[in-house]
C-alpha cells in the first residue's frame, strides 16, 4: 500500500508520513508513506493508493477528491489533532480504513 500525506507546504505531512511508516513497521504492515504538497498532488497521486489530507486543507476536499477518484485513490481527511499522534498509529488506522473502502492499485 502506498500512502500519500498532503499538506500545504509539505512540512507537517513529512512528520505524519514518517510516523505512519514507523507505525506500519511496528505492526508488520507493508506500506510506503510519503509526504506531498497540494501543488504536487496531480503528479503524486499517480503513485498512491491512499491519500491522507491535512486537516487545514479540508476546505479543498471536493477538488482533492476530484483529482483522486479517477486514479482509484481513496481519500481520508486527518483530524485537527493528528499532529499529536506521535507514534503514527491513528494516522495509520485512518489509512487502513480508507484502504478497506476500496482496492489499492499497487501491491
Backbone as CSV, one residue per row, in Angstrom:
resi,resn,N_x,N_y,N_z,CA_x,CA_y,CA_z,C_x,C_y,C_z
1,UNK,0.846,-1.166,0.000,0.000,0.000,0.000,0.898,1.237,0.000
2,UNK,0.524,2.185,-0.830,1.268,3.439,-0.925,0.399,4.570,-0.401
3,UNK,0.912,5.231,0.635,0.171,6.292,1.312,0.834,7.627,1.018
4,UNK,0.035,8.561,0.556,0.499,9.919,0.317,-0.155,10.811,1.362
5,UNK,0.663,11.564,2.089,0.174,12.500,3.091,0.411,13.901,2.541
6,UNK,-0.660,14.695,2.438,-0.553,16.003,1.804,-0.938,17.114,2.775
7,UNK,-0.117,18.150,2.765,-0.443,19.383,3.478,-0.123,20.529,2.523
8,UNK,-0.185,21.731,2.998,0.042,22.878,2.130,1.457,22.975,1.594
9,UNK,2.448,22.930,2.485,3.839,23.138,2.078,4.702,21.884,2.181
10,UNK,4.229,20.845,2.823,4.978,19.603,2.917,5.686,19.367,4.233
11,UNK,5.733,20.353,5.107,6.465,20.182,6.367,5.711,19.273,7.331
12,UNK,4.484,19.587,7.634,3.739,18.758,8.587,3.438,17.382,8.012
13,UNK,3.236,17.296,6.711,2.978,15.988,6.108,4.202,15.083,6.193
14,UNK,5.380,15.669,6.201,6.606,14.878,6.341,6.631,14.184,7.694
15,UNK,6.265,14.902,8.750,6.240,14.300,10.080,5.200,13.187,10.158
16,UNK,4.027,13.422,9.611,2.971,12.401,9.648,3.404,11.171,8.851
17,UNK,3.975,11.366,7.679,4.411,10.236,6.853,5.483,9.409,7.574
18,UNK,6.430,10.062,8.226,7.461,9.337,8.979,6.832,8.501,10.086
19,UNK,5.882,9.076,10.790,5.229,8.365,11.887,4.390,7.203,11.367
20,UNK,3.738,7.379,10.243,2.965,6.285,9.646,3.892,5.136,9.273
21,UNK,5.025,5.450,8.695,5.994,4.385,8.337,6.431,3.609,9.570
22,UNK,6.738,4.325,10.657,7.157,3.638,11.894,6.033,2.775,12.450
23,UNK,4.814,3.303,12.464,3.675,2.544,12.986,3.413,1.311,12.131
24,UNK,3.514,1.451,10.829,3.302,0.315,9.932,4.366,-0.754,10.158
25,UNK,5.594,-0.323,10.283,6.684,-1.267,10.532,6.449,-2.019,11.840
26,UNK,6.039,-1.298,12.882,5.798,-1.918,14.187,4.671,-2.943,14.130
27,UNK,3.701,-2.720,13.247,2.564,-3.641,13.114,2.777,-4.697,12.049
28,UNK,3.879,-4.617,11.339,4.139,-5.577,10.277,3.315,-5.323,9.022
29,UNK,2.890,-4.077,8.838,2.101,-3.698,7.672,3.052,-3.180,6.595
30,UNK,2.957,-3.777,5.416,3.803,-3.322,4.323,3.201,-2.073,3.697
31,UNK,3.945,-0.984,3.770,3.478,0.241,3.135,4.644,1.177,2.910
32,UNK,4.399,2.088,2.006,5.292,3.205,1.754,4.469,4.439,2.065
33,UNK,4.981,5.322,2.885,4.284,6.565,3.208,5.204,7.725,2.855
34,UNK,4.695,8.624,2.028,5.483,9.766,1.589,4.674,11.043,1.782
35,UNK,5.383,12.145,1.860,4.757,13.451,2.012,4.658,14.138,0.664
36,UNK,3.635,14.950,0.532,3.453,15.731,-0.678,2.848,17.071,-0.345
37,UNK,2.657,17.867,-1.365,2.060,19.183,-1.202,0.842,19.283,-2.109
38,UNK,0.012,20.242,-1.839,-1.168,20.449,-2.678,-0.773,20.732,-4.134
39,UNK,0.223,21.589,-4.389,0.593,21.828,-5.793,1.132,20.589,-6.516
40,UNK,1.775,19.663,-5.788,2.324,18.469,-6.441,1.328,17.317,-6.504
41,UNK,0.135,17.524,-5.982,-0.861,16.456,-5.899,-1.153,15.777,-7.240
42,UNK,-1.380,16.502,-8.334,-1.692,15.816,-9.590,-0.630,14.809,-10.036
43,UNK,0.610,15.074,-9.719,1.694,14.161,-10.079,1.814,13.045,-9.047
44,UNK,1.779,13.412,-7.767,1.978,12.446,-6.686,0.876,11.396,-6.610
45,UNK,-0.326,11.727,-7.018,-1.440,10.777,-6.932,-1.225,9.539,-7.794
46,UNK,-0.463,9.677,-8.866,-0.246,8.539,-9.760,0.515,7.402,-9.087
47,UNK,1.186,7.682,-7.968,1.948,6.650,-7.262,1.344,6.351,-5.892
48,UNK,0.053,6.623,-5.716,-0.569,6.448,-4.396,-1.790,5.543,-4.470
49,UNK,-2.054,4.877,-3.350,-3.289,4.120,-3.162,-4.226,4.862,-2.221
50,UNK,-3.630,5.487,-1.211,-4.364,6.186,-0.159,-3.821,7.600,-0.061
51,UNK,-4.726,8.550,0.103,-4.334,9.943,0.295,-4.855,10.405,1.641
52,UNK,-3.946,10.798,2.524,-4.305,11.400,3.804,-4.115,12.901,3.661
53,UNK,-5.178,13.646,3.897,-5.181,15.092,3.670,-5.101,15.818,5.004
54,UNK,-4.190,16.753,5.109,-4.045,17.547,6.323,-5.340,18.268,6.659
55,UNK,-5.636,18.411,7.952,-6.908,18.998,8.367,-7.116,20.434,7.890
56,UNK,-6.039,21.160,7.686,-6.151,22.542,7.242,-6.534,22.648,5.764
57,UNK,-6.580,21.506,5.056,-6.974,21.500,3.646,-8.404,20.980,3.448
58,UNK,-9.127,20.814,4.532,-10.474,20.265,4.435,-11.371,21.092,3.507
59,UNK,-11.185,22.388,3.452,-11.996,23.227,2.576,-11.732,22.922,1.103
60,UNK,-10.636,22.246,0.807,-10.269,21.882,-0.570,-10.656,20.443,-0.909
61,UNK,-11.342,19.757,0.003,-11.530,18.312,-0.134,-12.302,17.920,-1.395
62,UNK,-13.263,18.702,-1.829,-14.010,18.346,-3.042,-13.100,18.332,-4.266
63,UNK,-12.248,19.332,-4.386,-11.303,19.394,-5.505,-10.295,18.254,-5.400
64,UNK,-9.828,17.987,-4.197,-8.857,16.906,-3.987,-9.470,15.560,-4.370
65,UNK,-10.697,15.314,-3.953,-11.377,14.055,-4.316,-11.571,13.947,-5.829
66,UNK,-11.849,15.053,-6.497,-11.997,15.029,-7.952,-10.694,14.629,-8.635
67,UNK,-9.572,14.999,-8.043,-8.264,14.598,-8.579,-7.989,13.118,-8.293
68,UNK,-8.358,12.668,-7.089,-8.006,11.325,-6.638,-8.909,10.234,-7.215
69,UNK,-10.191,10.501,-7.292,-11.155,9.471,-7.680,-10.863,8.801,-9.023
70,UNK,-10.578,9.549,-10.088,-10.307,8.879,-11.370,-9.060,7.992,-11.344
71,UNK,-8.198,8.221,-10.376,-6.972,7.423,-10.252,-7.157,6.236,-9.307
72,UNK,-8.340,6.097,-8.735,-8.607,4.989,-7.815,-7.953,5.155,-6.459
73,UNK,-7.683,6.397,-6.067,-7.023,6.679,-4.797,-8.092,7.046,-3.768
74,UNK,-8.114,6.331,-2.661,-9.060,6.611,-1.580,-8.519,7.745,-0.719
75,UNK,-9.424,8.593,-0.241,-9.046,9.820,0.468,-9.604,9.808,1.885
76,UNK,-8.793,10.246,2.835,-9.241,10.452,4.215,-8.665,11.776,4.698
77,UNK,-9.508,12.557,5.389,-9.049,13.812,5.976,-8.567,13.522,7.392
78,UNK,-7.375,13.977,7.693,-6.818,13.789,9.030,-7.522,14.722,10.019
79,UNK,-7.720,14.275,11.252,-8.360,15.133,12.246,-7.425,16.270,12.671
80,UNK,-7.993,17.338,13.202,-7.177,18.502,13.584,-6.084,18.199,14.608
81,UNK,-6.285,17.196,15.440,-5.287,16.891,16.466,-4.293,15.807,16.039
82,UNK,-4.209,15.521,14.746,-3.364,14.422,14.258,-1.880,14.656,14.549
83,UNK,-1.476,15.886,14.674,-0.052,16.157,14.889,0.380,15.774,16.305
84,UNK,-0.578,15.478,17.161,-0.291,14.948,18.483,-0.170,13.431,18.482
85,UNK,-0.410,12.806,17.340,-0.305,11.346,17.179,1.170,11.000,16.971
86,UNK,1.914,11.022,18.051,3.371,10.916,17.949,3.875,9.565,17.486
87,UNK,3.088,8.513,17.686,3.556,7.201,17.231,2.969,6.800,15.879
88,UNK,2.087,7.622,15.318,1.550,7.375,13.979,0.441,6.351,13.897
89,UNK,0.018,5.800,15.024,-0.985,4.727,14.970,-2.355,5.220,14.507
90,UNK,-2.745,6.410,14.909,-4.050,6.929,14.471,-4.057,7.227,12.982
91,UNK,-2.986,7.825,12.478,-2.908,8.123,11.049,-2.875,6.831,10.237
92,UNK,-2.141,5.842,10.721,-2.109,4.550,10.040,-3.496,3.915,10.042
93,UNK,-4.200,3.989,11.154,-5.551,3.424,11.233,-6.479,4.091,10.215
94,UNK,-6.361,5.397,10.042,-7.162,6.093,9.037,-6.819,5.620,7.627
95,UNK,-5.544,5.407,7.369,-5.124,4.920,6.053,-5.651,3.510,5.800
96,UNK,-5.563,2.656,6.808,-6.059,1.284,6.653,-7.572,1.270,6.458
97,UNK,-8.272,2.144,7.165,-9.727,2.253,6.988,-10.057,2.716,5.572
98,UNK,-9.320,3.696,5.069,-9.535,4.170,3.699,-9.235,3.067,2.692
99,UNK,-8.233,2.241,2.976,-7.892,1.133,2.077,-9.023,0.110,2.013
100,UNK,-9.686,-0.116,3.142,-10.799,-1.077,3.159,-11.989,-0.595,2.334
101,UNK,-12.071,0.701,2.127,-13.175,1.264,1.348,-13.018,0.998,-0.140
102,UNK,-11.852,0.558,-0.570,-11.606,0.267,-1.982,-10.384,-0.606,-2.103
103,UNK,-10.071,-0.983,-3.295,-8.919,-1.842,-3.529,-7.725,-1.011,-3.967
104,UNK,-6.613,-1.095,-3.233,-5.410,-0.393,-3.669,-4.966,-0.884,-5.045
105,UNK,-4.391,0.010,-5.818,-3.940,-0.347,-7.164,-2.575,-0.977,-7.169
106,UNK,-1.789,-0.746,-6.122,-0.408,-1.234,-6.082,-0.289,-2.290,-5.002
107,UNK,0.537,-3.325,-5.227,0.729,-4.344,-4.174,1.483,-3.796,-2.993
